[in-house]
């Protein structure tokens, strides 16, 4: 989600978190936006990603029930810019991955014959489903993700997967069950 002119309503943060994050925002937002702009070359995207970075900090603090970023006042961070750059890198990577997924999907649509082309509404639904699957796969442990992709995308048998990954057949079955459980949760 990109933060542009209006941000979504967030749960109210503990009273002490707001001044610390606000101070971090006031002191370093301009720097962070410039840092992002130099990396992606687009001032508007950089502004959105800078906002997303601070939204992530705020929602993480609220989610943990902590009063401050990283369990310490923002003003007490030894290297606030390094901390912000690290969080912003994660936001940027997620943004680039979503953008890459969307581009690949649009390219695949472009080669479909006209009668098979999807309506714009259907395209949006498929794109959202792909982004949900990408997020689900990203949340899986690496071996579980590898087993799922080798099975469902590459079409390997469980025995072939076990050999390719150097794990037992029982582990492959357990990893696949874990991946399928995540898929079922996603479908709900």
URCORBEL-V60675 format. One record per helix or strand of 3 or more residues. SS is the DSSP state (A for helix, B for strand). FROM is the first residue (numbers start at 1). TO is the last residue. Records with the same first field share a line. If there is no record, write none. Layout:
BEGIN
SS=FROM-TO, FROM-TO
END
This chain:
BEGIN
A=15-40, 43-64, 69-71, 74-76, 80-110, 114-116, 120-139, 142-152, 158-165, 169-187
END
